[in-house]
Every structure is written in structure tokens, then in C-alpha cells.
Amino acid sequence: MTIKPIGDRILVEPLEMQKQTEGGIIIPDTAKEKPITGKVIEIGTSEDVTSNFKVGDKVIYAKYGGDEITIDNKELKIIQFSDILAKIID
């Protein structure tokens, strides 16, 4: 199935958080916060979105922003442009 966001929305795959601290302490799933970074999978049609993002970009988004969806057993989020806080540049 293919999803194409409309307008100022972006389809993002949340990136996994580190499951172990630098000291070796393993963090259980119940203690982890929701990830706030993700990889852009698809972009909407708005000029703001198309001029600022491309597929493959890594972004930081608002902690409770967007709507969660599951496609092909993969957790994804559809996030509005206003909920994107920054683009990560390596």
C-alpha cells in the first residue's frame, strides 16, 4: 500500500531510541518515552513542505504531534508541517 500525504503533512517513520544507556543499563520498554525523531518517508503537496523536505530527511517533531498509523506492520506517523520542529543535518 502506498500513502501520499496531502497538503502540509509529512509521512514519517519514527526512529528507535537507544535501549541501553552508555553505562550499560538496559531501559525497559515501559520506561521509554515516545521517539521524537524520524525519517521522512513521503511528503505532501504544500509548497512549504516540498521546499523544505525531501524523502530520506531526518526530522525532530513535537512529542505528541501527528497521527499514528500502521501500514504493512510498520508504525508510521502523519505529521503536520507546524509540528516539525527541526531537520537534522548530518
N, C-alpha and C positions, 0 to 999 in steps of 0.2 A: 504494500500500500504506500502511496506517495502522498505527502501532506504539503500543501503550498499555503503558507500564511498570507493573510490579506491585510492590506494597509500597512499600519505601523507595527506589525507584530513580527516576531522572530522565533523560529523553532530552535530550541537549544537542548543539547544532551548534557545533563549535569555531570560534572567530573567528580570522581570519588575522592573523599577526604582521606588523609593518612590514617591508617588503622592502628598505628603504633607510634608512640612518642619517641623522640630521639634517645631517651634513657632506656627504651625497651619495654615500656609499659604498654600493654595492648588495651585499646579502648573498645569496650563492648558496643554493639550496635545501638543499644538503648541509650547510651550516653552521648552519642554523636549528634551534632547539630546537622540540620539540612545543609547540603552543599550550596554555596552561593557563587560558584564559578561553573562555567560550562562552555561547550564548544558549539558554535553556530552550525546547524545542520541545513537550514533553509531560511531565506529572508523574504519578507513581504514586499509589497509593491510601492510603498510610500517612498518619496524622494529622500526623506531624512534617513530611512533605513538603507536604501540602496547606495547612497553616497558615503555612508559611514561604516558599513559592514559588508563582509563577503563570507561565503561558506568556508568554514575552517578556522575563522577567528575565535579567539578565546575571550570571554567576557565575564565581568562581575555584575551580578544583578541583585536586586532587592531581595532580602531573605524570604519574605512571604509574597513576592511578586509572581505573577504568571499563573497559568492553569496547568496542572499535571495531566498528562495523557499517557496511555500505554499503547505502543504500536509494535507488533511482532515481538512481544515480551520484552520490550525496551522502554524504560521510563524516560519520558521527554517532557519538556515544558514549552508552552507557548507564552512568550513574554512580550509585553508592550514596550515600545521604544522608550517610554518615560520611566520604565522600571530597570533599564540597563544603566548601571552606574559608571562603568568604565570598560574600555577594551584593553586587554593585556597584550603588551608588545614585548616579545622576547628579545 
